Amino acid sequence: MSDRYQGFVSSPIGKMLAKNLGLPSPTPLERYAEGAPLVRGTVLVGGDGRLTVQLPGVLDDLGVNSTTEPADDETYKALVFDATGITETTGLVALQEFFSPLMRRLDTCPRVVVLGTTPESVEGSERVAQRALEGFTRSLGKEIGRGGTVQLVYVSPGAEAAIASTLAFLLSPKSAYVSGQVVRIGAHGEQEAAPVPDWTRPLEGKVALVTGASRGIGEQIARVLHRDGAKVVGVDVPQAASELQALMRELDGDHLSLDITAKDAPQRIAHHLKTGHGGVDIVVHNAGITRDRKLANMAEDRWASVIGVNLTAPERITRALLDEAVIGDNGRIIGVASIAGIAGNVGQTNYAASKAGVIGLVESLADDVDRGITINAVAPGFIITAMTAAVPFATREVGQRLNAMSQGGLPVDVAEAIAWFASPGSTAVNGNVVRVCGQMMLGA
Ligand SMILES: NC(=O)c1ccc[n+]([C@@H]2O[C@H](COP(=O)([O-])OP(=O)(O)OC[C@H]3O[C@@H](n4cnc5c(N)ncnc54)[C@H](O)[C@@H]3O)[C@@H](O)[C@H]2O)c1
């Protein structure tokens, strides 16, 4: 399941061939190693707005080295620009003035984060100027290169003190395969964040339910949540019981073998969590299937099974856990959508409908949840797993290269994004759908 093309173009002869033939030459992405600092290098902070004064303190609390004074001979690992002070379009030139001279002074796999004000929370010229930031960051993401990522974080007025968990994710190698994204903080409900006493184990004392946990992306979600301190309760079909049990033993977790589409699955899960763990803090709806066919050849059972596993089951389980108050205060509900649910895909009308429905679940519940509970989703692009290994070679190659990083992502990339949503510090991160797709050229 490794990326053989990337291996080849990293060799001396492959490098030369790729250069001469104009082929993509993907940069090996840096990924987070347990215990490593969040940022290896200096973060340069620029701009002028509501967040400028507090930014150095927030970064300092995260153990990140930052400066507000660019030095001629320095290179930077990350740039954070506070654009919340831009209230009319003429002020947008501040972006060009700050970023242009710095673009050749970035380390490998650099990070860029632009902070803006949620456009819907302001009016007139300010709304126009703030909305413009989206085009800037999405374009810079496509041109930054060398494994770099660029994001826009809209911070609603009142949510200024809730940005730390998001910066910790977006500035670190945990966001290796996330780029060109727009995140909203404080746009729905809560605007404050719960404290995070230890940023290396933010989920200490939390109980996390992960469906489809026996392999692939689900296995990595279980591993990352465990690394961050959570007790993981893994769910998978009875056929996967031995793999699930072995993994949960390794992670000192708990397991529940059931088909999530079973009529009594929501009640069984609720009962298991209440009696065995006193409830649950984090619910990750990862289990999913594909049954691809063009619509002309789509039999009813292929349609029904995909909608059943990917959408109806997460919705029923979520509603049961909320109705019976099994999810604790400051709880987290996290869906796994897909780029197919945003851009559509040939042969996937059933799958794309189910994944767009997961986004609908986020949108419909984000304003209704209370007690500090949030609901968000990740939308993975091409992730190298058993599911995508089954895709024919040519389609797989196109799928892997058609993004700003010219490579597929790893299951851990999806898991890290989920761990960010799961953090107690992410109370104000609600109602978001974040793509983990290397900024794929398809879709928005
Ligand atoms: N791999 C990708 O590129 C990609 C891209 C976008 C979205 N996704 C989504 O990510 C999630 C994980 O994908 P993956 O690639 O790891 O797939 P996978 O097939 O490797 O793993 C899916 C897991 O879900 C379990 N599962 C399936 N039906 C179930 C049911 N009825 N009850 C309980 N468990 C069930 C399976 O047994 C399996 O362990 C899925 O929701 C998938 O749609 C994957």
The ligand as an ORCA input file, in Angstrom:
! r2SCAN-3c Opt
* xyz 0 1
  N      -9.730      5.395      2.377
  C     -10.114      6.538      1.826
  O      -9.463      7.064      0.913
  C     -11.345      7.247      2.324
  C     -11.702      8.445      1.720
  C     -12.809      9.124      2.169
  C     -13.550      8.636      3.222
  N     -13.215      7.460      3.792
  C     -14.049      6.976      4.891
  O     -13.237      6.667      6.016
  C     -13.849      5.627      6.780
  C     -12.853      4.485      6.988
  O     -12.423      4.026      5.719
  P     -11.263      2.935      5.519
  O     -10.605      3.276      4.256
  O     -10.478      2.808      6.758
  O     -12.186      1.630      5.267
  P     -11.971      0.122      5.729
  O     -12.879     -0.688      4.846
  O     -10.522     -0.235      5.769
  O     -12.520      0.120      7.226
  C     -13.888      0.295      7.517
  C     -14.204     -0.417      8.829
  O     -15.611     -0.249      9.089
  C     -16.123     -1.511      9.514
  N     -17.562     -1.624      9.213
  C     -18.126     -1.667      7.983
  N     -19.464     -1.854      8.108
  C     -19.731     -1.909      9.435
  C     -20.924     -2.114     10.181
  N     -22.108     -2.294      9.578
  N     -20.831     -2.145     11.542
  C     -19.634     -1.971     12.154
  N     -18.480     -1.792     11.502
  C     -18.523     -1.766     10.157
  C     -15.333     -2.516      8.699
  O     -15.410     -3.832      9.240
  C     -13.938     -1.918      8.756
  O     -13.231     -2.346      9.898
  C     -15.094      5.221      5.999
  O     -16.222      5.904      6.529
  C     -14.808      5.702      4.593
  O     -15.972      5.939      3.861
  C     -12.117      6.745      3.370
*
